[in-house]
Amino acid sequence: MIIIGEKINSTLKKVKPAIENYDSKTIQDLALSQVKAGATYIDLNAGMFFNDEPERLEWLVNTVQEVTDTPLAIDSPNPIALERGLAANKNGKPIINSITDESERFKEVLPLVVKYKTAVIALCMDDTGMPETIEDRVTIARSLITKLSAAGVAHEDIFIDPLIRPIGTGSHYGKVAIGTMRKVKEEFPNVHVTCGLSNISFGIPARKLMNQTFLVAAVANGMDGAILNPTDKQLMTFLYAAEALMGYDDYCMEYLTAYREGKLDGYEPK
């Protein structure tokens, strides 16, 4: 599983003041804790700083790179900020978070993907908005994959995000997300499938329970990347078990290693 650590995001109460005050220690501690917990990438977002987001995002990139060589996900709706972050990147191939099939957004972001030879998260959204059905989302995914491939982006560098909408706003949204994941993975087996996991539970109680259950269902239907909090030990425990059950963990080696290292919540090694 490709794990994109979500904790350095300016929308979070602890993170916004750290970015605002250029608090390197807080940012670096967040980065290192996610790496230690198993993050494959560290997502960096300074989007709450509308007036100087490019400078703030560049600072985040440089600050995190001082303490780890873990690859980064450069996360912004602003192409100027994206380029500042990408230009500062030294930690191998980054992921751009994100591109859509909206004509303006695609036109702005694709040149950055090509120029910096990045991977890219591609959201199932186009100029008509956020689609309601599995079929419409798969159609957009197909369009994005076709266009990105034509520009020279390998399937292995494309992460399709079906767009996770809270089930509290529509009881069909869990089924739609899972169905989209399954169909995209069946049609494009070398393309990655990812999502912002916790979006599914926004606005409802016992969010952790919903996130854990959704994670297992998503893994069972083709998700091989997730934007989540890797320091959530309980959530990661469900991930190790789901991967083993679905045959993604040869001879359960990752699961067994996690057990021996005390990473499975509630199960101390004997």
Contacts in CASP RR format, 6 or more apart in sequence:
PFRMAT RR
TARGET T0000
AUTHOR 0000-0000-0000
METHOD contacts of the structure
MODEL  1
MIIIGEKINSTLKKVKPAIENYDSKTIQDLALSQVKAGATYIDLNAGMFF
NDEPERLEWLVNTVQEVTDTPLAIDSPNPIALERGLAANKNGKPIINSIT
DESERFKEVLPLVVKYKTAVIALCMDDTGMPETIEDRVTIARSLITKLSA
AGVAHEDIFIDPLIRPIGTGSHYGKVAIGTMRKVKEEFPNVHVTCGLSNI
SFGIPARKLMNQTFLVAAVANGMDGAILNPTDKQLMTFLYAAEALMGYDD
YCMEYLTAYREGKLDGYEPK
1 40 0 8 1.000
1 219 0 8 1.000
1 224 0 8 1.000
1 225 0 8 1.000
1 226 0 8 1.000
1 239 0 8 1.000
1 243 0 8 1.000
1 248 0 8 1.000
2 40 0 8 1.000
2 41 0 8 1.000
2 159 0 8 1.000
2 192 0 8 1.000
2 194 0 8 1.000
2 224 0 8 1.000
2 225 0 8 1.000
2 226 0 8 1.000
3 38 0 8 1.000
3 39 0 8 1.000
3 40 0 8 1.000
3 41 0 8 1.000
3 225 0 8 1.000
3 226 0 8 1.000
3 228 0 8 1.000
3 230 0 8 1.000
3 239 0 8 1.000
4 39 0 8 1.000
4 40 0 8 1.000
4 41 0 8 1.000
4 42 0 8 1.000
4 43 0 8 1.000
4 73 0 8 1.000
4 95 0 8 1.000
4 97 0 8 1.000
4 194 0 8 1.000
4 225 0 8 1.000
4 226 0 8 1.000
4 227 0 8 1.000
4 228 0 8 1.000
5 34 0 8 1.000
5 39 0 8 1.000
5 41 0 8 1.000
5 42 0 8 1.000
5 43 0 8 1.000
5 73 0 8 1.000
5 227 0 8 1.000
5 228 0 8 1.000
5 229 0 8 1.000
5 230 0 8 1.000
6 43 0 8 1.000
6 196 0 8 1.000
6 198 0 8 1.000
6 227 0 8 1.000
6 228 0 8 1.000
6 229 0 8 1.000
7 15 0 8 1.000
7 30 0 8 1.000
7 33 0 8 1.000
7 34 0 8 1.000
7 229 0 8 1.000
7 231 0 8 1.000
8 15 0 8 1.000
8 27 0 8 1.000
8 30 0 8 1.000
8 31 0 8 1.000
8 34 0 8 1.000
8 42 0 8 1.000
8 43 0 8 1.000
8 44 0 8 1.000
8 45 0 8 1.000
8 60 0 8 1.000
8 64 0 8 1.000
9 15 0 8 1.000
9 43 0 8 1.000
9 45 0 8 1.000
9 75 0 8 1.000
10 16 0 8 1.000
10 19 0 8 1.000
10 45 0 8 1.000
10 46 0 8 1.000
10 47 0 8 1.000
10 48 0 8 1.000
10 49 0 8 1.000
10 56 0 8 1.000
11 45 0 8 1.000
11 47 0 8 1.000
11 48 0 8 1.000
14 26 0 8 1.000
15 26 0 8 1.000
15 27 0 8 1.000
15 30 0 8 1.000
16 48 0 8 1.000
17 23 0 8 1.000
18 26 0 8 1.000
18 27 0 8 1.000
18 30 0 8 1.000
19 27 0 8 1.000
19 46 0 8 1.000
19 48 0 8 1.000
19 49 0 8 1.000
19 56 0 8 1.000
19 59 0 8 1.000
19 60 0 8 1.000
20 49 0 8 1.000
22 59 0 8 1.000
24 63 0 8 1.000
24 66 0 8 1.000
27 60 0 8 1.000
27 63 0 8 1.000
27 64 0 8 1.000
28 63 0 8 1.000
28 64 0 8 1.000
28 66 0 8 1.000
28 67 0 8 1.000
31 42 0 8 1.000
31 64 0 8 1.000
31 67 0 8 1.000
31 68 0 8 1.000
31 70 0 8 1.000
32 67 0 8 1.000
32 68 0 8 1.000
33 231 0 8 1.000
34 42 0 8 1.000
34 229 0 8 1.000
34 230 0 8 1.000
34 231 0 8 1.000
35 42 0 8 1.000
35 68 0 8 1.000
35 70 0 8 1.000
37 230 0 8 1.000
37 231 0 8 1.000
37 233 0 8 1.000
37 236 0 8 1.000
38 230 0 8 1.000
38 236 0 8 1.000
39 70 0 8 1.000
39 230 0 8 1.000
40 70 0 8 1.000
40 71 0 8 1.000
41 70 0 8 1.000
41 71 0 8 1.000
41 72 0 8 1.000
41 73 0 8 1.000
41 94 0 8 1.000
41 95 0 8 1.000
42 64 0 8 1.000
42 68 0 8 1.000
42 70 0 8 1.000
42 71 0 8 1.000
42 72 0 8 1.000
42 73 0 8 1.000
43 72 0 8 1.000
43 73 0 8 1.000
43 75 0 8 1.000
43 97 0 8 1.000
43 227 0 8 1.000
44 57 0 8 1.000
44 60 0 8 1.000
44 61 0 8 1.000
44 64 0 8 1.000
44 72 0 8 1.000
44 73 0 8 1.000
44 74 0 8 1.000
44 75 0 8 1.000
44 85 0 8 1.000
45 57 0 8 1.000
45 75 0 8 1.000
45 76 0 8 1.000
45 97 0 8 1.000
46 53 0 8 1.000
46 56 0 8 1.000
46 57 0 8 1.000
46 59 0 8 1.000
46 60 0 8 1.000
46 76 0 8 1.000
46 81 0 8 1.000
47 53 0 8 1.000
47 56 0 8 1.000
47 57 0 8 1.000
47 76 0 8 1.000
47 77 0 8 1.000
47 78 0 8 1.000
47 81 0 8 1.000
49 56 0 8 1.000
53 76 0 8 1.000
53 78 0 8 1.000
53 81 0 8 1.000
54 78 0 8 1.000
54 80 0 8 1.000
54 81 0 8 1.000
54 83 0 8 1.000
54 84 0 8 1.000
54 85 0 8 1.000
55 84 0 8 1.000
57 74 0 8 1.000
57 76 0 8 1.000
57 81 0 8 1.000
57 82 0 8 1.000
57 84 0 8 1.000
57 85 0 8 1.000
58 84 0 8 1.000
58 85 0 8 1.000
58 87 0 8 1.000
58 88 0 8 1.000
61 72 0 8 1.000
61 74 0 8 1.000
61 85 0 8 1.000
61 88 0 8 1.000
61 89 0 8 1.000
62 88 0 8 1.000
64 72 0 8 1.000
65 72 0 8 1.000
65 88 0 8 1.000
65 89 0 8 1.000
65 90 0 8 1.000
65 91 0 8 1.000
68 91 0 8 1.000
69 91 0 8 1.000
69 92 0 8 1.000
70 91 0 8 1.000
71 91 0 8 1.000
71 92 0 8 1.000
71 93 0 8 1.000
71 94 0 8 1.000
71 95 0 8 1.000
72 89 0 8 1.000
72 91 0 8 1.000
72 94 0 8 1.000
72 95 0 8 1.000
73 94 0 8 1.000
73 95 0 8 1.000
73 96 0 8 1.000
73 97 0 8 1.000
73 121 0 8 1.000
73 227 0 8 1.000
74 82 0 8 1.000
74 85 0 8 1.000
74 86 0 8 1.000
74 89 0 8 1.000
74 94 0 8 1.000
74 95 0 8 1.000
74 96 0 8 1.000
74 97 0 8 1.000
74 118 0 8 1.000
75 97 0 8 1.000
75 98 0 8 1.000
76 82 0 8 1.000
76 97 0 8 1.000
79 108 0 8 1.000
79 109 0 8 1.000
79 112 0 8 1.000
82 96 0 8 1.000
82 109 0 8 1.000
82 112 0 8 1.000
83 112 0 8 1.000
86 94 0 8 1.000
86 96 0 8 1.000
86 112 0 8 1.000
86 115 0 8 1.000
86 116 0 8 1.000
86 118 0 8 1.000
87 116 0 8 1.000
89 116 0 8 1.000
93 117 0 8 1.000
93 118 0 8 1.000
93 119 0 8 1.000
93 157 0 8 1.000
94 116 0 8 1.000
94 118 0 8 1.000
94 119 0 8 1.000
95 118 0 8 1.000
95 119 0 8 1.000
95 120 0 8 1.000
95 121 0 8 1.000
95 159 0 8 1.000
96 109 0 8 1.000
96 112 0 8 1.000
96 113 0 8 1.000
96 116 0 8 1.000
96 118 0 8 1.000
96 119 0 8 1.000
96 120 0 8 1.000
96 121 0 8 1.000
97 120 0 8 1.000
97 121 0 8 1.000
97 227 0 8 1.000
98 109 0 8 1.000
98 120 0 8 1.000
98 121 0 8 1.000
98 122 0 8 1.000
98 123 0 8 1.000
98 161 0 8 1.000
99 105 0 8 1.000
99 106 0 8 1.000
99 109 0 8 1.000
99 110 0 8 1.000
99 113 0 8 1.000
99 120 0 8 1.000
99 121 0 8 1.000
99 122 0 8 1.000
99 123 0 8 1.000
99 144 0 8 1.000
99 148 0 8 1.000
100 106 0 8 1.000
100 122 0 8 1.000
100 123 0 8 1.000
100 125 0 8 1.000
100 126 0 8 1.000
100 144 0 8 1.000
101 122 0 8 1.000
101 124 0 8 1.000
101 125 0 8 1.000
101 126 0 8 1.000
101 127 0 8 1.000
101 140 0 8 1.000
101 143 0 8 1.000
101 144 0 8 1.000
101 147 0 8 1.000
102 125 0 8 1.000
102 126 0 8 1.000
102 127 0 8 1.000
102 129 0 8 1.000
103 127 0 8 1.000
106 147 0 8 1.000
109 120 0 8 1.000
110 147 0 8 1.000
110 148 0 8 1.000
110 151 0 8 1.000
112 118 0 8 1.000
113 120 0 8 1.000
113 148 0 8 1.000
113 151 0 8 1.000
113 153 0 8 1.000
114 151 0 8 1.000
114 152 0 8 1.000
114 153 0 8 1.000
118 157 0 8 1.000
119 156 0 8 1.000
119 157 0 8 1.000
119 158 0 8 1.000
119 159 0 8 1.000
120 148 0 8 1.000
120 153 0 8 1.000
120 157 0 8 1.000
120 158 0 8 1.000
120 159 0 8 1.000
121 159 0 8 1.000
121 161 0 8 1.000
121 194 0 8 1.000
122 141 0 8 1.000
122 144 0 8 1.000
122 145 0 8 1.000
122 148 0 8 1.000
122 158 0 8 1.000
122 159 0 8 1.000
122 160 0 8 1.000
122 161 0 8 1.000
123 161 0 8 1.000
123 163 0 8 1.000
124 131 0 8 1.000
124 137 0 8 1.000
124 138 0 8 1.000
124 140 0 8 1.000
124 141 0 8 1.000
124 144 0 8 1.000
124 160 0 8 1.000
124 161 0 8 1.000
124 162 0 8 1.000
124 163 0 8 1.000
124 180 0 8 1.000
125 131 0 8 1.000
125 140 0 8 1.000
125 163 0 8 1.000
126 140 0 8 1.000
126 143 0 8 1.000
130 163 0 8 1.000
130 165 0 8 1.000
131 137 0 8 1.000
131 139 0 8 1.000
131 140 0 8 1.000
131 163 0 8 1.000
132 172 0 8 1.000
132 176 0 8 1.000
133 176 0 8 1.000
134 176 0 8 1.000
134 179 0 8 1.000
134 180 0 8 1.000
134 183 0 8 1.000
137 162 0 8 1.000
137 163 0 8 1.000
137 176 0 8 1.000
137 180 0 8 1.000
138 180 0 8 1.000
138 183 0 8 1.000
138 184 0 8 1.000
138 187 0 8 1.000
141 160 0 8 1.000
141 162 0 8 1.000
141 180 0 8 1.000
141 184 0 8 1.000
141 188 0 8 1.000
142 187 0 8 1.000
144 158 0 8 1.000
144 160 0 8 1.000
145 155 0 8 1.000
145 158 0 8 1.000
145 160 0 8 1.000
145 188 0 8 1.000
145 191 0 8 1.000
148 158 0 8 1.000
149 155 0 8 1.000
149 158 0 8 1.000
155 188 0 8 1.000
155 190 0 8 1.000
155 191 0 8 1.000
156 190 0 8 1.000
156 191 0 8 1.000
156 192 0 8 1.000
158 191 0 8 1.000
158 192 0 8 1.000
159 191 0 8 1.000
159 192 0 8 1.000
159 193 0 8 1.000
159 194 0 8 1.000
159 225 0 8 1.000
160 184 0 8 1.000
160 188 0 8 1.000
160 191 0 8 1.000
160 192 0 8 1.000
160 193 0 8 1.000
160 194 0 8 1.000
161 193 0 8 1.000
161 194 0 8 1.000
161 195 0 8 1.000
161 196 0 8 1.000
162 176 0 8 1.000
162 177 0 8 1.000
162 179 0 8 1.000
162 180 0 8 1.000
162 181 0 8 1.000
162 184 0 8 1.000
162 193 0 8 1.000
162 195 0 8 1.000
163 177 0 8 1.000
163 195 0 8 1.000
164 173 0 8 1.000
164 174 0 8 1.000
164 177 0 8 1.000
164 195 0 8 1.000
164 196 0 8 1.000
164 197 0 8 1.000
164 199 0 8 1.000
164 200 0 8 1.000
165 173 0 8 1.000
165 176 0 8 1.000
165 177 0 8 1.000
165 199 0 8 1.000
165 200 0 8 1.000
166 173 0 8 1.000
166 199 0 8 1.000
166 200 0 8 1.000
166 201 0 8 1.000
166 202 0 8 1.000
166 203 0 8 1.000
166 204 0 8 1.000
167 173 0 8 1.000
167 174 0 8 1.000
167 200 0 8 1.000
167 201 0 8 1.000
167 204 0 8 1.000
167 210 0 8 1.000
168 202 0 8 1.000
168 203 0 8 1.000
168 204 0 8 1.000
173 200 0 8 1.000
174 200 0 8 1.000
174 214 0 8 1.000
177 195 0 8 1.000
177 200 0 8 1.000
177 218 0 8 1.000
178 217 0 8 1.000
178 218 0 8 1.000
178 221 0 8 1.000
179 221 0 8 1.000
181 193 0 8 1.000
181 195 0 8 1.000
181 218 0 8 1.000
181 221 0 8 1.000
181 222 0 8 1.000
181 223 0 8 1.000
182 221 0 8 1.000
182 222 0 8 1.000
184 191 0 8 1.000
184 193 0 8 1.000
185 191 0 8 1.000
185 193 0 8 1.000
185 221 0 8 1.000
185 222 0 8 1.000
185 223 0 8 1.000
185 224 0 8 1.000
192 224 0 8 1.000
192 225 0 8 1.000
193 222 0 8 1.000
193 223 0 8 1.000
193 224 0 8 1.000
193 225 0 8 1.000
194 223 0 8 1.000
194 224 0 8 1.000
194 225 0 8 1.000
194 226 0 8 1.000
194 227 0 8 1.000
195 218 0 8 1.000
195 223 0 8 1.000
195 225 0 8 1.000
195 226 0 8 1.000
195 227 0 8 1.000
196 226 0 8 1.000
196 227 0 8 1.000
196 228 0 8 1.000
197 211 0 8 1.000
197 214 0 8 1.000
197 215 0 8 1.000
197 218 0 8 1.000
197 226 0 8 1.000
197 227 0 8 1.000
197 228 0 8 1.000
198 207 0 8 1.000
198 211 0 8 1.000
198 228 0 8 1.000
198 229 0 8 1.000
200 210 0 8 1.000
200 211 0 8 1.000
200 214 0 8 1.000
201 207 0 8 1.000
201 208 0 8 1.000
201 210 0 8 1.000
201 211 0 8 1.000
201 214 0 8 1.000
204 210 0 8 1.000
208 232 0 8 1.000
208 234 0 8 1.000
208 235 0 8 1.000
211 228 0 8 1.000
211 235 0 8 1.000
212 234 0 8 1.000
212 235 0 8 1.000
212 238 0 8 1.000
215 226 0 8 1.000
215 228 0 8 1.000
215 235 0 8 1.000
215 238 0 8 1.000
215 239 0 8 1.000
215 242 0 8 1.000
216 238 0 8 1.000
216 241 0 8 1.000
216 242 0 8 1.000
218 226 0 8 1.000
219 239 0 8 1.000
219 242 0 8 1.000
219 243 0 8 1.000
219 246 0 8 1.000
219 248 0 8 1.000
220 242 0 8 1.000
220 245 0 8 1.000
220 246 0 8 1.000
224 248 0 8 1.000
226 239 0 8 1.000
228 235 0 8 1.000
229 235 0 8 1.000
230 236 0 8 1.000
233 263 0 8 1.000
233 265 0 8 1.000
234 265 0 8 1.000
236 258 0 8 1.000
236 263 0 8 1.000
236 265 0 8 1.000
237 258 0 8 1.000
237 263 0 8 1.000
237 264 0 8 1.000
237 265 0 8 1.000
237 266 0 8 1.000
237 267 0 8 1.000
240 249 0 8 1.000
240 254 0 8 1.000
240 255 0 8 1.000
240 258 0 8 1.000
240 263 0 8 1.000
240 264 0 8 1.000
241 255 0 8 1.000
243 249 0 8 1.000
243 254 0 8 1.000
243 255 0 8 1.000
244 252 0 8 1.000
244 254 0 8 1.000
244 255 0 8 1.000
249 255 0 8 1.000
258 264 0 8 1.000
259 267 0 8 1.000
259 269 0 8 1.000
260 269 0 8 1.000
261 269 0 8 1.000
262 268 0 8 1.000
262 269 0 8 1.000
END
